[in-house]
């Protein structure tokens, strides 16, 4: 991009030689001071962990599945945003493979349908449950996602597909998503088919970033990392976050702990360590509270080049509310809950800002 502007500047300044010196002198400052800005907004939520209680509630009389009622609040939020991310924790292999819950999941593809309807267009497929149904499950999942208008990352059907650059554009801003997991619950990745799921090494990530970094304005990396059920990032998470920042990654979106963790800046890299669960039928308050994140991407183009800035990072909570026996499960935001949740809200939002008080709480759901 810088080279393009340099060429244009030289061309325009050269053309001024056809006019008077006064005209040239008047035009040069205008060219040198030229600045054009564009922006896009991004929204993110965490793990779609579809236990049996979740998909059984969604079952319809005709044998299908409709998740729209329990997730309706998302439809009140996503239209405000250009890009929307979530982690599809349980594989969407569909009913043909037989649905299953913990510990080896397989979920209805109708959940993906409702998320696509809400406008989610960035989806991580790399997590510790990706291999729950083996290669057959992954290929069923990939066949589903191939027909959706979303950029997926972290799981592929071949090395060529894995290494192909996926570049999106919104409001003149180019972007891509890379996704990785620490492992697959002890299920071995088939030898010679490591493309099925990205089990990360530093070398792998560095090579992937190097291949795409100069091709996009915004590089987003999804990391399935850390230890479950702790609000404190591990030393390995922090080391990997610094590693990603040193590689020039713009945004790191973390998940796997199933609970929320802090948000912080590492130089110019914004790190959401863990978004927690979006939806699940897990027990315990901490597992029913997820993190919603949002930010603005601003692109500035001048004759000197292009600069990208992530601005106004926000965070808020989303709750999976249910009655005894996981009945009437429903996603809710704090304004939909009674006053008894206010103390809980204060406690959990303080976790988000523990590392960086500049992170804004609220302002995501307008």
C-alpha positions in Angstrom: 0.0 0.0 0.0 2.8 2.4 0.8 4.4 1.7 -2.6 1.2 2.5 -4.4 0.9 5.8 -2.7 4.5 6.6 -3.3 4.0 5.9 -7.0 0.8 8.1 -7.2 2.5 11.0 -5.4 5.5 10.9 -7.8 3.1 10.8 -10.7 1.0 13.7 -9.6 4.0 15.8 -8.6 5.5 15.0 -12.0 2.4 16.2 -13.8 2.6 19.5 -12.1 5.7 20.2 -14.1 3.3 20.9 -17.0 2.0 23.9 -15.1 3.6 26.9 -13.5 6.0 26.7 -10.5 3.3 28.5 -8.5 0.7 25.9 -9.3 3.2 23.2 -8.4 4.0 24.9 -5.1 0.3 25.2 -4.3 -0.5 21.6 -5.1 2.4 19.8 -3.3 1.3 20.7 0.3 -2.3 19.5 -0.5 -0.9 16.1 -1.7 1.4 15.7 1.2 -1.3 16.5 3.7 -3.9 14.3 2.1 -5.6 11.9 4.5 -8.5 9.5 4.1 -10.1 7.5 6.9 -12.4 4.5 6.9 -13.7 2.4 9.8 -15.4 -0.9 10.6 -16.8 -2.4 13.8 -16.2 -5.8 15.3 -18.2 -7.8 17.8 -17.1 -11.0 19.5 -18.5 -13.8 21.7 -17.1 -17.0 23.0 -17.8 -20.7 23.0 -20.9 -22.3 21.5 -20.8 -25.4 23.7 -23.9 -27.3 22.7 -24.7 -29.8 25.4 -27.6 -32.2 25.0 -29.8 -30.0 27.1 -29.2 -27.1 24.7 -30.1 -28.8 21.5 -33.0 -30.9 23.0 -34.7 -27.6 24.0 -34.3 -26.4 20.4 -35.9 -29.5 18.9 -39.0 -28.8 16.9 -42.1 -30.9 16.4 -41.0 -31.8 12.9 -37.7 -33.2 14.2 -35.6 -30.2 13.2 -33.9 -27.7 15.5 -34.6 -24.0 16.1 -32.2 -22.1 18.3 -33.5 -18.7 17.6 -35.7 -18.2 20.7 -32.9 -19.0 23.2 -30.4 -16.8 21.4 -32.7 -14.0 20.4 -30.7 -11.3 22.2 -27.8 -11.7 19.8 -30.1 -10.5 17.1 -30.5 -7.2 19.0 -26.8 -6.7 19.0 -25.1 -8.0 15.8 -26.8 -5.6 13.3 -24.8 -2.8 14.7 -21.5 -4.4 13.7 -19.7 -5.1 10.4 -17.8 -8.2 11.7 -19.0 -10.7 14.2 -16.9 -13.5 15.7 -17.7 -16.6 17.7 -16.0 -20.0 18.5 -17.9 -23.0 17.3 -16.7 -25.3 20.2 -18.8 -28.3 19.3 -18.6 -29.6 15.8 -21.5 -29.1 13.5 -21.5 -32.6 12.0 -25.3 -32.7 11.8 -27.9 -35.3 12.6 -26.7 -37.7 10.0 -23.7 -38.5 12.2 -25.9 -38.8 15.3 -26.0 -36.0 17.8 -24.0 -36.3 21.0 -23.1 -34.4 24.1 -20.1 -34.4 26.5 -17.5 -35.7 26.3 -17.5 -36.2 22.5 -19.8 -33.7 21.0 -21.7 -33.5 17.7 -24.3 -30.8 17.2 -27.1 -29.8 14.9 -26.1 -27.7 11.9 -29.2 -25.6 12.5 -27.2 -23.8 15.2 -24.9 -22.5 12.5 -27.9 -21.4 10.6 -29.2 -19.2 13.3 -25.7 -17.7 13.9 -25.4 -17.0 10.1 -28.8 -15.3 10.3 -27.5 -13.0 13.0 -24.6 -12.0 10.8 -21.7 -13.9 12.4 -19.1 -13.9 9.7 -15.9 -14.9 11.5 -15.9 -18.4 13.0 -13.1 -20.4 14.7 -13.2 -24.1 14.2 -10.0 -25.0 16.1 -10.6 -26.3 19.6 -10.1 -29.3 21.8 -13.4 -30.8 20.5 -12.7 -30.5 16.8 -11.7 -34.2 16.5 -14.5 -35.5 18.7 -16.1 -37.3 15.7 -12.8 -37.9 13.9 -12.1 -37.0 10.3 -15.7 -37.9 9.3 -17.1 -35.3 11.7 -14.6 -32.7 10.5 -15.5 -33.3 6.8 -19.2 -33.1 7.6 -18.6 -29.8 9.4 -16.5 -28.4 6.6 -19.1 -29.4 4.0 -21.6 -27.4 6.0 -19.4 -24.3 6.4 -18.5 -24.4 2.7 -22.0 -23.2 1.9 -22.1 -20.4 4.5 -21.1 -16.7 4.1 -18.6 -16.8 6.8 -14.8 -16.9 7.1 -13.8 -19.9 9.0 -10.3 -20.8 10.3 -8.5 -23.6 12.1 -9.8 -26.6 10.3 -9.4 -27.6 6.7 -9.8 -30.5 4.2 -6.3 -30.4 2.8 -2.9 -28.7 3.1 -3.7 -26.6 0.1 -7.0 -25.4 1.6 -5.3 -24.8 4.9 -2.6 -22.6 3.4 -4.9 -20.7 1.0 -5.1 -17.1 2.0 -8.6 -16.0 3.1 -8.9 -12.3 2.8 -12.1 -10.4 3.4 -12.9 -6.7 3.0 -15.3 -4.4 4.7 -15.5 -0.6 4.2 -12.2 -0.7 2.4 -10.4 -2.5 5.2 -8.9 -6.0 4.5 -8.8 -8.6 7.2 -8.2 -12.3 7.8 -8.7 -14.8 10.7 -6.2 -17.5 11.8 -7.2 -20.0 14.5 -5.4 -22.5 16.6 -5.9 -24.9 19.5 -3.5 -26.3 22.2 -4.7 -29.8 21.6 -7.6 -32.2 20.9 -8.3 -33.9 24.3 -5.8 -36.7 23.6 -7.3 -37.7 20.3 -4.4 -37.9 17.9 -4.5 -35.9 14.7 -4.2 -38.4 11.8 -0.6 -38.5 10.6 -0.2 -36.7 7.3 -3.6 -34.9 7.9 -2.5 -32.2 10.3 -4.6 -29.7 8.2 -7.7 -31.2 9.9 -7.1 -29.0 12.9 -4.4 -26.4 13.7 -2.7 -27.7 16.9 -0.3 -24.8 17.3 3.4 -24.5 17.6 5.3 -21.2 17.5 6.8 -22.2 14.2 3.4 -22.9 12.7 2.0 -19.6 13.8 5.0 -17.6 12.7 4.9 -19.1 9.2 1.2 -18.5 8.9 1.5 -14.9 10.1 4.4 -14.2 7.8 2.5 -15.5 4.8 -0.5 -13.1 5.3 0.7 -10.2 7.4 1.5 -7.9 4.5 -1.6 -8.9 2.6 -4.2 -7.5 5.0 -4.9 -4.4 7.1 -6.1 -6.3 10.1 -4.8 -9.7 11.3 -7.0 -11.5 13.9 -5.8 -14.6 15.6 -8.1 -16.9 17.6 -6.4 -18.9 20.3 -7.9 -21.9 22.1 -5.5 -21.9 25.1 -5.1 -21.8 28.8 -6.6 -23.8 31.7 -10.3 -24.4 32.3 -12.2 -22.6 35.0 -9.7 -20.0 36.1 -10.1 -16.2 35.6 -6.3 -15.8 35.5 -4.4 -16.2 32.3 -1.6 -18.8 32.5 2.0 -18.0 32.0 1.8 -19.8 28.7 -1.1 -17.7 27.6 0.9 -14.5 28.4 4.0 -15.8 26.7 2.0 -16.6 23.6 0.2 -13.3 23.7 3.5 -11.5 23.7 4.8 -13.8 20.9 1.7 -12.9 18.8 2.2 -9.2 19.5 5.8 -9.4 18.5 4.7 -11.0 15.2 2.5 -7.9 14.5 -0.9 -9.5 15.2 -3.6 -6.8 15.7 -6.2 -8.7 17.7 -6.0 -11.9 19.8 -9.3 -13.6 20.7 -8.9 -16.2 23.4 -11.2 -19.0 24.5 -11.2 -22.5 26.2 -11.2 -21.7 29.9 -15.1 -21.5 29.7 -14.9 -18.5 32.0 -14.0 -14.9 31.4 -10.5 -13.5 31.7 -9.0 -10.0 31.5 -8.5 -7.8 28.4 -5.3 -5.9 27.9 -3.1 -4.1 25.4 0.4 -5.5 24.6 1.9 -2.7 22.7 -0.4 -2.2 19.7 -2.0 -5.7 20.1 -5.3 -6.1 21.8 -5.7 -9.3 23.7 -9.0 -10.8 25.0 -7.6 -13.7 27.0 -10.9 -15.6 27.3 -14.4 -14.8 26.2 -15.8 -17.7 28.3 -19.0 -19.5 27.2 -21.5 -18.0 24.9 -24.0 -20.8 25.4 -23.8 -24.1 27.3 -25.5 -26.3 29.9 -22.6 -26.2 32.3 -23.1 -26.0 36.1 -21.8 -23.1 38.2 -22.3 -19.4 38.0 -18.8 -18.7 36.5 -19.5 -21.0 33.6 -22.8 -19.3 32.7 -21.2 -15.9 32.3 -19.5 -15.0 29.1 -17.8 -11.9 27.7 -18.9 -9.9 24.8 -16.3 -7.7 23.2 -16.4 -4.9 20.6 -14.1 -2.4 19.0 -13.7 -0.1 16.1 -11.0 -0.6 13.4 -9.8 2.7 11.9 -7.8 2.8 8.7 -6.0 6.0 7.7 -4.4 6.4 4.2 -1.9 9.1 3.5 0.8 9.5 0.9 3.2 8.1 3.5 1.3 4.8 3.7 -1.5 3.1 5.6 -2.0 2.9 9.4 -4.4 0.7 11.3 -5.6 1.5 14.8 -8.0 -0.5 17.0 -10.0 1.9 19.0 -12.6 2.0 21.8 -12.3 -1.6 23.0 -15.4 -2.5 25.0 -16.5 -5.5 27.0 -19.7 -6.6 28.7 -21.3 -9.8 30.0 -23.7 -12.3 28.5 -25.5 -14.8 30.7 -26.8 -18.3 30.0 -29.9 -18.3 32.2 -31.8 -21.5 32.9 -34.1 -23.1 35.5 -33.6 -26.3 37.4 -32.8 -29.2 35.1 -31.5 -26.8 32.4 -35.1 -25.9 31.4 -36.0 -22.7 29.6 -32.4 -21.9 28.8 -32.0 -18.4 27.5 -29.2 -16.0 26.6 -29.6 -12.7 28.4 -27.8 -9.4 28.9 -27.7 -7.6 32.3 -30.7 -5.3 31.4 -32.8 -8.5 31.1 -32.0 -9.8 34.6 -33.3 -8.7 37.9 -31.5 -6.5 40.4 -30.0 -9.5 42.3 -27.5 -9.8 39.5 -26.0 -6.3 39.9 -23.5 -7.4 42.5 -22.5 -10.3 40.3 -22.2 -7.9 37.4 -19.8 -5.7 39.3 -17.7 -8.6 40.4 -17.3 -10.1 37.0 -16.8 -6.9 35.0 -13.9 -6.2 37.5 -12.2 -9.3 36.2 -12.2 -7.9 32.7 -10.5 -4.6 33.6 -8.0 -6.2 36.1 -5.1 -5.8 33.8 -6.2 -2.7 32.0 -8.6 -0.1 33.4 -8.9 1.6 30.0 -11.2 -1.2 28.7 -14.7 0.3 28.6 -17.4 -1.7 30.3 -20.8 -1.5 28.5 -21.8 0.3 25.4 -22.0 -2.9 23.2 -25.8 -3.4 23.2 -27.3 -0.1 22.1 
